[in-house]
Amino acid sequence: MPTFKEKVEDLIKKKKLIDSGMRVVVGVSGGADSIALLSILKELAPSLSLDLYAAHLNHLLREEAWEDAAFVQEFARSMEVPVTVGYARVAHLARTHKMSIEEAGRWARYCFLRHVASRVGAQRIAVGHHLGDQVETVIFNFLRGAGAAGLAGIPVRNRGVVRPLLGVTREEIEDYCRSHGFTWCTDVTNLATDYQRNRIRVELLPYLRQYFNPQVDRAVTQTADIISQENAFLNDMVGFLLWELAEEGAQGEFKVSLDKFLSFPLAIQRRLLRKVIRREGGGLKDIGYQNYEDCLSFLKESRPGGELHLPQGLRLIKGSGYFTVLRSRPKYGAREEVHHILEIPGETKIPELGVSISAEIRPHKDFPDQFFYFLSENYQVCFDYDKIKLPLFVRTRRAGDRIRTFGLEGTKKLKKLFNDLKVPSHQRDSVPLVASNGKIHWVVGHRRGATASVTRETKQVLLLQVHYTKQKQDIKRQ
C-alpha cells in the first residue's frame, strides 16, 4: 500500500501540478491539512527543487485566530520556510459586498495568496483541500442543483492553484501529522451545523457510510473524476466549435451564427452559451438552469431585434441570423476623462463612474508588527502614507498609461493589464485610477500598483476603500 508521501508525490507528477524548480506559496491555516501540506512539500522539495513560501490570513472572526496565526509562524520557522501572515476584515467584506461569511473568507483568502505569490514571484499556490473536501463539495453542488462543472468538484489544478492532497483522506492526513509529532489548530466553527457544508460533513456523510455505502467517499470522488475529465474534453471541443460559429463584429462583439448554433444538440448549445457569456466577462455563478432555458427559448422563438436581460447586467441580443451577448453600458460610463482630487482623509464621490472612495490615515502601531497588513486589492488597498506622493487624483485612463505591479520588473501598459484581466473593452473608460506624480497606484476593482508598500518601518497607513453605487454592482465583479 502506498505511503502518504508516495500518494502525494504520485498526484503531483501524474497531474503535473508543480514543475521542478518552481517557487510555491503554500496556504497554511494551521489546520491538520495545511500543516501536513507544508511538511510534505518540504520533504519533496529537494527531489523537486522547490522553493517554498508559507502564507496565512487571519479572518478576524475568532479570538483564537490570533493564536492560530502565531502557531503558523512558529511552525513555518521550524520548517525553515519564510512566512507571510496577514489579516482581512472578512465580516466587513461580507457586509459591504453582500456575501456570506464563507464566500467573503474564500475570496479574501485567494486574493491574499495571489498577492503574496506576486510579491515573491511564485509560479504556483498550493492549498490543502483533501478527498473529504471533494466529497462535501460534490454532494453540496448536487443537492442545490448543478451541471457537469459543479459535479466535477474541486479542480486539482486551476489557474496556478494546485491541490496536492486531493488524493488523501482526512484520516490519512491526521495520521501523518501524529506520526511526525505535529499538533494543529482546530476551528470549532467547522463542527457547527449552522452551515450546510458542515451539516453534510457532520450529519449526512456518516449516515451514508453507515446505511448505504461504507466507501461512499471513494465512490463520489471517482465519479467526480470521471465527470471532470469528460467535462474538460467537452469544453475543449466546444471552444473549437465556437470559433467556427462566430465572427467578431465592428464593435468587437462576438456574433454567433444562429442557424449553426441551433443545429447542435441541447447539451452543446448550453456549453456554447456558457463560453459566450464568459467571453464577455460575465461570471457563471448567478446564471442558473432557468436562465439557460430562457436563453434557448428566446433564441428559438423570438423575432430578430429582441433582447433578453440576464444577471450581472448582461443582455442576450438576437440579430438577423446571429446572436450576441453584451454587457449593459452604465449610463454614467465615462467617455471623456474624469479627474478628481482625492480628499484625504474623507470621502470623494465620483458620480460619473458610480463610485466613491474613502481615505483614512491610521497609525501603523495599531497593528502588531509581525503581521503583514493585507486588504483585498480589488476593493481596499493600503499604502505607506509617508512614501506616497500627494496629492492623489482619481481619474480615468489616458493613452500611454503604464503601471508597475508586484512581481514585475519594469512597467506594463495599462491596456495590456486590462487584456490580461479580461476587462471588456467598453468598460475600460469607466475604471477609476488612483494616481499621482505620473504613477498609477491603484486600478480600482482590479489591481494595486507596486508603490508605497506597507512594511514594518511604516509609521502611518493610508487606507483606501471603494464604494459602488447600487447601479454599479453588476459591473464591479471582474
Secondary structure as GFF3:
##gff-version 3
##sequence-region A 1 478
A	DSSP	alpha_helix	4	14	.	.	.	ID=ss1
A	DSSP	beta_strand	23	27	.	.	.	ID=ss2
A	DSSP	alpha_helix	32	48	.	.	.	ID=ss3
A	DSSP	beta_strand	51	58	.	.	.	ID=ss4
A	DSSP	alpha_helix	65	78	.	.	.	ID=ss5
A	DSSP	beta_strand	83	87	.	.	.	ID=ss6
A	DSSP	alpha_helix	90	96	.	.	.	ID=ss7
A	DSSP	alpha_helix	101	120	.	.	.	ID=ss8
A	DSSP	beta_strand	124	126	.	.	.	ID=ss9
A	DSSP	alpha_helix	131	144	.	.	.	ID=ss10
A	DSSP	alpha_helix	148	151	.	.	.	ID=ss11
A	DSSP	beta_strand	157	158	.	.	.	ID=ss12
A	DSSP	beta_strand	161	162	.	.	.	ID=ss13
A	DSSP	alpha_helix	170	179	.	.	.	ID=ss14
A	DSSP	three_ten_helix	188	190	.	.	.	ID=ss15
A	DSSP	alpha_helix	196	199	.	.	.	ID=ss16
A	DSSP	pi_helix	200	204	.	.	.	ID=ss17
A	DSSP	alpha_helix	205	211	.	.	.	ID=ss18
A	DSSP	alpha_helix	216	245	.	.	.	ID=ss19
A	DSSP	beta_strand	246	248	.	.	.	ID=ss20
A	DSSP	beta_strand	254	257	.	.	.	ID=ss21
A	DSSP	alpha_helix	258	262	.	.	.	ID=ss22
A	DSSP	alpha_helix	266	279	.	.	.	ID=ss23
A	DSSP	alpha_helix	289	301	.	.	.	ID=ss24
A	DSSP	beta_strand	307	310	.	.	.	ID=ss25
A	DSSP	three_ten_helix	311	313	.	.	.	ID=ss26
A	DSSP	beta_strand	314	318	.	.	.	ID=ss27
A	DSSP	beta_strand	322	327	.	.	.	ID=ss28
A	DSSP	beta_strand	339	341	.	.	.	ID=ss29
A	DSSP	beta_strand	346	350	.	.	.	ID=ss30
A	DSSP	beta_strand	355	363	.	.	.	ID=ss31
A	DSSP	three_ten_helix	364	366	.	.	.	ID=ss32
A	DSSP	beta_strand	372	373	.	.	.	ID=ss33
A	DSSP	beta_strand	380	384	.	.	.	ID=ss34
A	DSSP	beta_strand	393	395	.	.	.	ID=ss35
A	DSSP	beta_strand	402	403	.	.	.	ID=ss36
A	DSSP	beta_strand	412	413	.	.	.	ID=ss37
A	DSSP	alpha_helix	414	420	.	.	.	ID=ss38
A	DSSP	three_ten_helix	425	430	.	.	.	ID=ss39
A	DSSP	beta_strand	433	436	.	.	.	ID=ss40
A	DSSP	beta_strand	439	443	.	.	.	ID=ss41
A	DSSP	beta_strand	447	448	.	.	.	ID=ss42
A	DSSP	beta_strand	460	468	.	.	.	ID=ss43
A	DSSP	three_ten_helix	470	472	.	.	.	ID=ss44
###
